[in-house]
Amino acid sequence: MQKNWWYQTEWHSKMDKSMQVNGMGESTREAYLRSMRQLVEHYDKMPDHITEDELLDYFIHRQNVTGWSPATMRICYSGVKFFFKHVLKKDWHLLILAQARREKRLPAVLSREEVKKIFSLVRPFHNYAYLMTVYSCGLRLQEGLYLEVADIDGPRKMIHIHRGKGAKACPELAEGTAMSPYRSQHITCCADIGAATETLRSFSRQSAEADRMDQLHKSPCLSKVYKAP
């Protein structure tokens, strides 16, 4: 079969529609579809022709030969299991058995002096204000990328966060460090933080598009407010 043929199949379309009905986000759907693409390209045949034994051999191959990490294996298992359980409606025991162990890693914790040194080197000021806000409030990437000037509520000491993970609301106050840049240079910061977030969003869109094109060549929404330390 020709390269990237999976994306033109009816099974690809059915899987994507099923995941949308299931409420999955775009990035999750892309990861699951990529997992299925890797499987069908490995055997070079339609997924409904893949047997349970072949699927077992594939999982073992990815784990022992390809050397995928536990995190990558979890995505592989989740995507493949979703397809065979909810699209093909298979009740194979392997789909229950397949699990990836979780890695336990100690986080790299910076000292206060190290954090201060890093932020002291950030220029210009609007980049400092943006990064300080993201760091102090513990924002995720997408939450930081969609931060707007209107989301900064100075009088109430709150920062409104959109597009949080899991579409969960979690109202808390943002005090101290997170608000200090806005107190010291409120006008400059509010004028420039929009430019900073737009630049990062543009870079993120370009990176996402590059990833999608690379895959083609190779083959949740409530608001929440975070509390700053």
VOPAGU-2260 file (C-alpha; in pm, 1 decimal, decimal comma):
REM VOPAGU-2260
SITE   aa  ch    i         X         Y         Z
SITE  MET   A    0       0,0       0,0       0,0
SITE  GLN   A    1     106,4     359,8     -57,0
SITE  LYS   A    2     252,1     567,5     222,7
SITE  ASN   A    3       8,0     736,1     464,5
SITE  TRP   A    4    -281,4     531,7     328,6
SITE  TRP   A    5    -430,1     504,2     680,7
SITE  TYR   A    6    -543,1     868,0     670,4
SITE  GLN   A    7    -759,7     802,7     364,3
SITE  THR   A    8    -939,1     498,6     504,1
SITE  GLU   A    9   -1293,3     473,6     637,3
SITE  TRP   A   10   -1155,1     331,5     963,5
SITE  HIS   A   11    -959,0     650,9    1025,3
SITE  SER   A   12   -1273,2     857,6     979,0
SITE  LYS   A   13   -1481,5     631,7    1204,5
SITE  MET   A   14   -1222,3     638,8    1479,7
SITE  ASP   A   15   -1191,9    1016,7    1470,3
SITE  LYS   A   16   -1570,6    1061,8    1484,5
SITE  SER   A   17   -1598,8     816,3    1773,9
SITE  MET   A   18   -1335,6    1006,2    1970,5
SITE  GLN   A   19   -1511,1    1337,3    1908,0
SITE  VAL   A   20   -1836,8    1191,3    2038,6
SITE  ASN   A   21   -1639,4    1065,1    2338,9
SITE  GLY   A   22   -1536,8    1425,4    2411,3
SITE  MET   A   23   -1163,3    1389,0    2344,1
SITE  GLY   A   24    -955,1    1695,8    2265,5
SITE  GLU   A   25    -774,9    1751,6    1938,1
SITE  SER   A   26    -428,4    1663,6    2069,1
SITE  THR   A   27    -554,9    1337,1    2221,8
SITE  ARG   A   28    -729,4    1240,5    1899,7
SITE  GLU   A   29    -416,1    1309,8    1697,6
SITE  ALA   A   30    -206,2    1096,6    1933,7
SITE  TYR   A   31    -452,3     804,5    1920,5
SITE  LEU   A   32    -482,1     822,8    1540,6
SITE  ARG   A   33    -103,5     827,0    1516,1
SITE  SER   A   34     -88,0     512,0    1730,2
SITE  MET   A   35    -321,3     333,8    1489,8
SITE  ARG   A   36    -126,9     459,3    1188,2
SITE  GLN   A   37     190,4     308,6    1331,3
SITE  LEU   A   38      13,3     -23,0    1388,5
SITE  VAL   A   39    -140,0     -60,0    1042,7
SITE  GLU   A   40     180,6      51,8     871,5
SITE  HIS   A   41     374,8    -205,1    1073,8
SITE  TYR   A   42     161,5    -489,1     930,5
SITE  ASP   A   43      70,6    -306,2     606,1
SITE  LYS   A   44    -290,1    -418,3     615,4
SITE  MET   A   45    -632,3    -298,6     723,5
SITE  PRO   A   46    -685,5    -295,0    1101,7
SITE  ASP   A   47    -988,9    -526,6    1086,0
SITE  HIS   A   48    -755,3    -795,9     945,6
SITE  ILE   A   49    -514,9    -777,2    1242,1
SITE  THR   A   50    -553,7   -1066,7    1485,6
SITE  GLU   A   51    -519,1   -1064,4    1864,4
SITE  ASP   A   52    -191,2   -1258,4    1842,7
SITE  GLU   A   53     -52,2   -1008,3    1592,7
SITE  LEU   A   54    -151,8    -724,5    1821,9
SITE  LEU   A   55      28,4    -894,2    2111,1
SITE  ASP   A   56     342,2    -937,0    1898,9
SITE  TYR   A   57     321,7    -570,1    1799,8
SITE  PHE   A   58     308,7    -452,8    2160,1
SITE  ILE   A   59     606,7    -672,1    2249,8
SITE  HIS   A   60     797,7    -544,9    1946,1
SITE  ARG   A   61     742,7    -180,5    2040,2
SITE  GLN   A   62     843,1    -242,7    2398,4
SITE  ASN   A   63    1147,5    -467,2    2351,0
SITE  VAL   A   64    1276,1    -396,7    1999,4
SITE  THR   A   65    1179,1     -37,4    1927,2
SITE  GLY   A   66    1237,7      49,1    2292,1
SITE  TRP   A   67     945,8     282,5    2343,5
SITE  SER   A   68     928,1     447,3    2683,7
SITE  PRO   A   69     641,3     367,3    2924,6
SITE  ALA   A   70     485,0     706,1    2845,0
SITE  THR   A   71     489,0     632,0    2470,8
SITE  MET   A   72     356,8     280,7    2533,2
SITE  ARG   A   73      64,3     423,7    2731,2
SITE  ILE   A   74     -36,1     636,8    2433,3
SITE  CYS   A   75       5,0     336,3    2204,8
SITE  TYR   A   76    -208,0     113,6    2427,8
SITE  SER   A   77    -477,0     377,5    2475,4
SITE  GLY   A   78    -511,8     457,0    2105,5
SITE  VAL   A   79    -510,2      97,6    1986,8
SITE  LYS   A   80    -742,3     -18,6    2265,5
SITE  PHE   A   81    -991,3     258,1    2186,7
SITE  PHE   A   82   -1003,7     155,6    1822,0
SITE  PHE   A   83   -1044,0    -217,7    1878,2
SITE  LYS   A   84   -1292,9    -179,9    2165,6
SITE  HIS   A   85   -1511,6     103,4    2040,6
SITE  VAL   A   86   -1475,2      98,7    1661,5
SITE  LEU   A   87   -1425,3    -271,2    1584,1
SITE  LYS   A   88   -1606,1    -369,5    1908,4
SITE  LYS   A   89   -1363,5    -648,7    1995,0
SITE  ASP   A   90   -1377,2    -809,0    2340,4
SITE  TRP   A   91   -1023,2    -948,0    2337,3
SITE  HIS   A   92    -863,2   -1023,9    2673,3
SITE  LEU   A   93    -544,7    -851,0    2552,2
SITE  LEU   A   94    -727,3    -517,8    2549,7
SITE  ILE   A   95    -781,0    -555,8    2925,0
SITE  LEU   A   96    -434,8    -694,0    2994,8
SITE  ALA   A   97    -226,7    -430,4    2812,5
SITE  GLN   A   98     -94,4    -176,2    3063,8
SITE  ALA   A   99     222,5      33,1    3073,7
SITE  ARG   A  100     407,2      84,2    3400,2
SITE  ARG   A  101     444,1     440,8    3517,8
SITE  GLU   A  102     787,8     589,7    3555,8
SITE  LYS   A  103     870,4     745,5    3890,8
SITE  ARG   A  104    1105,9    1036,3    3843,1
SITE  LEU   A  105    1213,4    1295,6    4093,5
SITE  PRO   A  106    1148,2    1648,4    3964,8
SITE  ALA   A  107    1434,0    1893,5    3920,5
SITE  VAL   A  108    1367,6    2154,4    4189,0
SITE  LEU   A  109    1546,2    2488,4    4154,1
SITE  SER   A  110    1647,7    2688,3    4457,7
SITE  ARG   A  111    1505,7    3037,3    4510,1
SITE  GLU   A  112    1842,3    3187,1    4418,1
SITE  GLU   A  113    1849,6    2991,5    4091,3
SITE  VAL   A  114    1495,6    3101,2    4003,6
SITE  LYS   A  115    1577,4    3465,3    4079,9
SITE  LYS   A  116    1891,7    3446,5    3866,9
SITE  ILE   A  117    1699,9    3305,7    3570,2
SITE  PHE   A  118    1428,7    3571,7    3587,6
SITE  SER   A  119    1684,8    3848,2    3629,6
SITE  LEU   A  120    1817,5    3766,4    3281,5
SITE  VAL   A  121    1479,8    3777,2    3103,6
SITE  ARG   A  122    1438,5    4072,3    2865,1
SITE  PRO   A  123    1235,4    4274,5    2768,2
SITE  PHE   A  124    1000,7    4340,9    3057,6
SITE  HIS   A  125     683,3    4200,3    2902,0
SITE  ASN   A  126     857,3    3863,4    2862,0
SITE  TYR   A  127     954,6    3879,4    3228,2
SITE  ALA   A  128     596,2    3959,8    3329,6
SITE  TYR   A  129     457,2    3677,9    3116,5
SITE  LEU   A  130     704,1    3412,8    3236,8
SITE  MET   A  131     667,7    3522,6    3598,6
SITE  THR   A  132     290,8    3485,1    3569,9
SITE  VAL   A  133     313,5    3139,0    3414,4
SITE  TYR   A  134     572,6    3021,8    3667,7
SITE  SER   A  135     409,0    3170,7    3976,2
SITE  CYS   A  136      61,0    3043,8    3892,5
SITE  GLY   A  137     178,7    2702,6    3772,0
SITE  LEU   A  138       9,7    2735,7    3435,3
SITE  ARG   A  139      19,8    2465,6    3172,4
SITE  LEU   A  140     140,6    2545,7    2821,7
SITE  GLN   A  141    -201,0    2596,2    2661,6
SITE  GLU   A  142    -325,7    2794,6    2960,4
SITE  GLY   A  143     -33,5    3033,0    2929,6
SITE  LEU   A  144     -65,6    3062,0    2552,6
SITE  TYR   A  145    -427,1    3178,1    2576,4
SITE  LEU   A  146    -374,0    3428,0    2857,1
SITE  GLU   A  147    -518,1    3769,5    2765,0
SITE  VAL   A  148    -486,1    4115,9    2919,0
SITE  ALA   A  149    -857,9    4109,9    3008,2
SITE  ASP   A  150    -795,6    3795,5    3215,1
SITE  ILE   A  151    -587,1    3993,8    3467,2
SITE  ASP   A  152    -813,3    4116,1    3747,5
SITE  GLY   A  153    -587,0    4341,2    3957,1
SITE  PRO   A  154    -841,4    4470,6    4213,4
SITE  ARG   A  155    -953,1    4117,0    4301,3
SITE  LYS   A  156    -597,5    3976,3    4266,8
SITE  MET   A  157    -718,0    3708,9    4027,4
SITE  ILE   A  158    -596,4    3576,7    3693,5
SITE  HIS   A  159    -860,4    3409,7    3477,1
SITE  ILE   A  160    -730,7    3100,3    3296,3
SITE  HIS   A  161    -900,6    2950,6    2990,5
SITE  ARG   A  162    -865,0    2616,7    2813,5
SITE  GLY   A  163    -754,0    2431,1    3123,6
SITE  LYS   A  164    -682,3    2059,9    3115,7
SITE  GLY   A  165    -989,9    1846,0    3168,1
SITE  ALA   A  166   -1225,6    2144,0    3130,2
SITE  LYS   A  167   -1246,9    2180,1    3507,8
SITE  ALA   A  168   -1319,1    2494,5    3703,7
SITE  CYS   A  169   -1094,0    2568,9    4001,2
SITE  PRO   A  170   -1139,8    2922,1    4137,4
SITE  GLU   A  171    -851,1    3047,4    4351,1
SITE  LEU   A  172    -670,5    3374,9    4410,9
SITE  ALA   A  173    -348,1    3486,2    4248,1
SITE  GLU   A  174    -146,3    3687,8    4497,7
SITE  GLY   A  175     203,3    3811,6    4572,0
SITE  THR   A  176     464,6    3727,2    4310,3
SITE  ALA   A  177     220,1    3676,1    4027,3
SITE  MET   A  178      70,8    4023,8    4066,1
SITE  SER   A  179     391,2    4219,5    4135,9
SITE  PRO   A  180     485,4    4285,2    3769,1
SITE  TYR   A  181     142,2    4434,7    3709,7
SITE  ARG   A  182     168,4    4661,4    4013,6
SITE  SER   A  183     512,6    4794,1    3916,5
SITE  GLN   A  184     453,1    4853,9    3545,4
SITE  HIS   A  185      82,4    4797,5    3488,9
SITE  ILE   A  186      52,6    5008,6    3172,4
SITE  THR   A  187     361,5    4870,1    3001,0
SITE  CYS   A  188     279,3    4515,2    3099,3
SITE  CYS   A  189     -83,7    4524,6    2989,0
SITE  ALA   A  190      16,4    4685,0    2660,8
SITE  ASP   A  191     280,9    4423,2    2584,8
SITE  ILE   A  192     163,5    4096,9    2740,4
SITE  GLY   A  193     -88,1    4058,0    2458,8
SITE  ALA   A  194     198,8    4077,0    2210,0
SITE  ALA   A  195     397,0    3822,9    2410,0
SITE  THR   A  196     111,5    3571,5    2422,8
SITE  GLU   A  197      31,4    3623,8    2053,4
SITE  THR   A  198     395,9    3560,4    1960,5
SITE  LEU   A  199     397,6    3237,1    2160,4
SITE  ARG   A  200      62,9    3128,8    2015,6
SITE  SER   A  201     194,2    3192,0    1665,7
SITE  PHE   A  202     503,5    2985,3    1741,4
SITE  SER   A  203     285,5    2710,6    1889,2
SITE  ARG   A  204      60,9    2705,3    1580,7
SITE  GLN   A  205     362,5    2685,3    1351,4
SITE  SER   A  206     509,3    2401,2    1558,9
SITE  ALA   A  207     178,2    2212,9    1559,6
SITE  GLU   A  208     142,3    2255,1    1184,0
SITE  ALA   A  209     499,4    2138,3    1133,0
SITE  ASP   A  210     427,8    1830,7    1345,4
SITE  ARG   A  211     115,8    1751,4    1143,7
SITE  MET   A  212     299,2    1789,8     815,0
SITE  ASP   A  213     580,0    1574,4     948,8
SITE  GLN   A  214     330,8    1302,5    1037,4
SITE  LEU   A  215     178,6    1320,9     689,0
SITE  HIS   A  216     517,7    1291,3     530,0
SITE  LYS   A  217     613,6    1007,6     763,8
SITE  SER   A  218     319,4     800,9     733,7
SITE  PRO   A  219   -1146,4    2074,5    2769,0
SITE  CYS   A  220   -1303,2    2429,7    2780,5
SITE  LEU   A  221   -1411,9    2588,7    3107,8
SITE  SER   A  222   -1221,6    2854,0    3298,6
SITE  LYS   A  223   -1013,1    2830,3    3613,2
SITE  VAL   A  224    -804,7    3054,4    3827,3
SITE  TYR   A  225    -476,7    2951,2    3989,5
SITE  LYS   A  226    -318,5    3053,6    4314,5
SITE  ALA   A  227      35,3    3184,3    4301,8
SITE  PRO   A  228     287,8    3097,0    4573,9
